[in-house]
Amino acid sequence: MMVMLDSVRPEWLSCYGSAATTSPRIDAIAERGTVFETAIGPSAWTFPVMASVFTGMLPTKHGGHDEHQLLDSAYPTLAETLQRHGYDTAGFADVPYVGPSTRLDRGFGFLSNMRVPQVSLASKVFKAAGRVHRKVSGRYTKTCETRVLMGEALRWYERQRDRSKPFFLYLHTDETHAPFLPPPEYRRKFAGLSRTRMYEINQDKQLYVSGQVRMTERDFADLHALAKAEVAFFDAWLGVLLDRLERDGVLSDTAVVIAADHGDNLGEHGLLRHGLCLYDTLVHVPLIVKSAGTGSGRRVRELVQLIDVFPTLMTAAGIDEPATRAEHQGGDLAAQVREGRFARFAVSELYRPGQGLWRKKAPGFMPEFLERYDRRLRALRTNTHKYIWASNGRCELYDLTRDPGERRNLIDLEAGRAADMQRDLDAWLATFEAKEASATVAVEDTADERVFERLKELGYVE
């Protein structure tokens, strides 16, 4: 079972140090498994991250990223591999990138996506209801989606799955993605804010980065609190599913992975939301694994990666496919924990972020801003330092021990270290054949207008 929280920073979970008890049900899984304190994601937004999680490799190798938003069929996905070995596979998501338009649907015998109407009847009903709601209230809500999403997952588990087979259940919630608009009881408990105050806080990244809206420290503190409230709301619904598995005696024998695809900027680096950088605010993510090989009640500080999930679940399922494992760029977490041998560094990549969507749908939006971010990034992160290569020559180097917020660029002061890390990055790139897209393919070219409408709701485009 894989649970993906969209846009969640580790500190929003109580098992990662949140003062508020935001995630008691996730915490309970953590107590039965392992909390990885330094897990690094492969990119800064959902599509390339999930393409990497599903293939066990980085975007440059599998070829799915900002400039080519399709997952090539050259490499088997996690769901395909499990399905081939007799698993009943099902996915439930309310994010716009998991579906036929990106080919992230491969291997799922059943896929329900609230954001891709062609694969979910419930999403069609919800979209119609949502249009009515927005006309009446003028505002957007996600709480109904979460209830429907979890209801569909429960229905599949209880009534639709093939009980003669083991199952793989993938959940990906958008509840935790901005805009943060938690239900009233969660807003009051975790943020202490009125409904009016919640809606007056700017959550539009374009308005913020363009300087059209100024935001205060109080605004950002309130956004953190609202984000935690969203986590708590989803955690409660996740608990309903976990309780059912527990009652059936299934949970104890089920490998569970709970993670976030990426984090969020809330004012750090002059940015709001995600998708434009590779700082730890985006690529340092929570990762909790409960499986037979990782132990229980354990916390691991060493560096691990989200691309370790595929080989980890292969091991948990008892699948031995040497050819598949040979292509993976991550490794089995159980073996890493058992042997005490972890990766020396983690790599994250970002191709030109969102340029196609912003240029096509918002052509008047800050040409100088778009020019600044019209570059590719590749970050090499160790336990102590991060080096970020940039295609426009604006490379960066940070001492994460002394400067965990990545505010002081040492690229000129520590040129020798930067050169060493660049050599490590070059050597890593030489270990595989990079997959270059034959043509730029973006979401707006492959998905219908309903996907674009969702991107508007999420604030990616105007």
C-alpha positions, -999 to 999 in steps of 0.1 A, spaced: 0 0 0 14 34 -10 -1 67 4 12 98 -13 5 132 4 7 160 -21 29 190 -12 37 181 24 67 192 44 80 168 70 75 192 99 38 193 93 35 157 106 36 151 143 60 121 139 85 146 123 82 171 151 50 191 146 40 205 180 4 199 171 -7 163 169 -16 165 132 -11 129 121 -19 103 148 -29 76 123 3 81 103 22 82 135 8 48 145 22 34 112 55 51 119 56 33 153 52 0 135 78 9 108 107 32 101 108 70 98 134 82 73 144 116 85 164 126 54 144 114 24 150 133 -9 126 135 -37 136 133 -74 120 166 -84 99 195 -73 64 187 -86 41 158 -90 45 144 -125 83 138 -126 82 127 -90 56 100 -95 71 90 -128 103 84 -108 86 66 -79 68 43 -104 100 35 -123 127 37 -96 148 61 -116 155 98 -121 138 120 -147 168 122 -170 168 84 -173 130 77 -177 124 108 -198 93 121 -180 97 157 -168 85 193 -173 95 194 -210 81 159 -219 51 151 -197 47 115 -208 61 84 -192 78 63 -219 69 26 -220 105 15 -221 107 8 -184 82 -13 -163 63 6 -136 58 -6 -100 21 -13 -107 29 -33 -139 55 -54 -121 32 -62 -92 3 -69 -116 25 -93 -136 32 -112 -104 -4 -117 -96 -13 -86 -77 -47 -69 -80 -37 -33 -85 -58 -2 -79 -51 35 -77 -72 64 -62 -60 99 -68 -73 134 -71 -42 149 -88 -44 158 -125 -12 140 -136 -20 103 -127 -39 91 -157 -39 82 -194 -27 117 -205 7 111 -188 7 73 -190 11 70 -153 -20 48 -153 1 18 -166 -4 -13 -146 -34 -3 -126 -62 -28 -131 -85 -2 -115 -78 35 -115 -101 62 -101 -89 98 -105 -111 127 -94 -92 149 -118 -94 127 -149 -131 122 -157 -125 95 -183 -114 71 -156 -138 79 -129 -176 81 -129 -175 97 -94 -153 125 -107 -179 134 -133 -205 137 -106 -181 156 -84 -172 180 -112 -208 188 -118 -214 194 -81 -183 215 -79 -194 238 -106 -226 244 -88 -207 250 -55 -183 275 -71 -212 294 -86 -229 296 -52 -199 303 -30 -173 317 -54 -148 296 -36 -131 263 -40 -133 233 -16 -115 200 -15 -131 183 15 -159 166 -6 -132 152 -29 -113 136 0 -145 120 12 -153 107 -22 -117 95 -28 -115 76 4 -151 62 -1 -141 48 -35 -109 33 -20 -129 16 7 -155 4 -17 -129 -12 -39 -112 -29 -9 -145 -42 5 -164 -51 -27 -144 -49 -59 -110 -64 -54 -101 -99 -63 -98 -116 -29 -79 -145 -43 -50 -122 -50 -27 -100 -29 -34 -63 -36 -15 -31 -43 -34 0 -33 -21 35 -43 -37 66 -27 -27 101 -37 -44 129 -19 -47 165 -31 -63 176 2 -28 186 14 -21 207 -17 -26 244 -17 -49 263 -15 -51 252 21 -89 254 30 -95 228 57 -130 221 71 -141 244 99 -135 221 128 -99 214 117 -93 251 108 -104 262 143 -84 234 161 -51 236 143 -50 272 130 -74 291 152 -85 312 123 -119 325 112 -133 316 78 -128 353 67 -92 353 77 -85 320 59 -98 334 27 -81 368 29 -46 352 30 -31 352 -5 -24 317 -18 -18 327 -54 19 322 -62 18 344 -93 5 374 -73 31 369 -47 62 364 -68 52 393 -91 50 416 -61 13 424 -67 5 411 -32 27 415 -2 27 389 25 37 392 62 53 367 86 18 363 101 4 353 67 31 326 63 26 313 98 -11 310 92 -5 291 60 17 266 79 -11 262 104 -37 257 77 -14 232 60 -12 212 92 -50 213 95 -53 198 60 -29 170 70 -50 163 101 -82 161 81 -67 136 56 -51 117 84 -85 111 100 -99 97 67 -68 76 62 -75 61 96 -109 49 84 -92 28 58 -65 16 81 -91 6 107 -109 -16 81 -76 -33 72 -68 -38 109 -103 -53 116 -98 -77 87 -64 -88 100 -48 -75 68 -28 -45 80 -2 -64 99 8 -83 68 7 -53 45 38 -33 36 28 4 39 47 34 24 36 69 34 54 98 17 50 132 2 58 138 -35 74 171 -27 71 200 -2 61 236 -6 77 271 -3 59 294 20 79 326 15 113 309 16 136 320 -13 110 346 -23 87 319 -36 52 305 -29 43 269 -36 65 245 -56 79 237 -90 106 264 -95 136 253 -74 154 223 -58 158 236 -23 150 213 6 117 231 12 106 211 -19 128 180 -22 132 170 15 101 149 21 86 127 47 90 89 41 76 62 64 79 25 56 63 -4 74 76 -37 60 90 -69 74 126 -59 66 128 -23 78 120 -29 115 97 -11 138 100 20 159 131 30 141 143 64 129 170 66 102 189 98 97 210 87 68 202 98 32 176 79 13 155 87 -18 119 83 -30 133 62 -59 141 36 -33 104 28 -29 100 6 -60 129 -18 -51 117 -18 -15 82 -29 -24 96 -55 -48 115 -71 -19 84 -69 3 64 -87 -24 91 -114 -28 96 -105 -64 130 -113 -80 135 -96 -114 172 -90 -118 166 -72 -152 142 -47 -135 164 -41 -105 194 -35 -128 176 -4 -142 167 10 -108 187 40 -96 175 35 -60 179 5 -37 159 -16 -13 155 3 20 153 -29 40 188 -39 28 201 -4 34 189 -3 70 200 -39 76 235 -34 62 240 2 73 250 10 37 232 41 23 237 62 -8 266 87 -6 244 113 -23 209 119 -37 201 136 -70 171 158 -78 163 172 -112 141 200 -126 136 207 -162 123 241 -174 94 244 -149 60 252 -161 71 275 -189 49 260 -215 18 264 -194 26 299 -182 37 312 -216 7 298 -234 -20 305 -208 -6 336 -191 16 353 -217 17 386 -199 30 372 -167 63 387 -157 86 380 -187 117 387 -166 106 362 -140 100 335 -166 134 343 -181 150 338 -147 135 304 -142 138 292 -178 166 268 -170 173 232 -160 185 223 -126 203 192 -112 211 190 -75 235 167 -58 229 165 -21 250 148 6 244 147 43 263 180 47 262 199 14 241 206 -17 254 216 -51 229 228 -77 240 228 -113 220 253 -135 220 253 -173 221 291 -173 254 291 -154 239 303 -120 251 273 -100 248 272 -62 265 255 -33 252 253 3 266 240 36 235 223 50 250 219 84 255 256 90 229 269 66 199 244 65 177 271 50 200 274 20 203 311 21 241 317 17 254 306 -17 291 295 -13 297 288 -50 325 315 -52 339 309 -17 343 271 -21 350 266 -57 370 234 -50 342 217 -33 318 228 -61 341 214 -87 343 180 -68 306 178 -66 302 186 -102 326 158 -110 305 135 -89 274 146 -108 291 141 -142 303 106 -131 267 97 -121 253 109 -154 279 87 -172 264 56 -156 233 55 -178 220 67 -211 200 99 -207 166 98 -225 160 129 -245 125 136 -257 121 137 -294 97 166 -290 84 188 -262 51 174 -249 34 192 -221 2 187 -203 -17 212 -223 -9 193 -255 -19 159 -242 -48 165 -217 -82 178 -223 -96 211 -210 -108 195 -178 -72 188 -167 -64 225 -176 -93 236 -154 -78 217 -125 -44 233 -131 -62 267 -129 -77 257 -96 -44 246 -82 -29 280 -92 -4 267 -119 -20 288 -147 -45 317 -150 
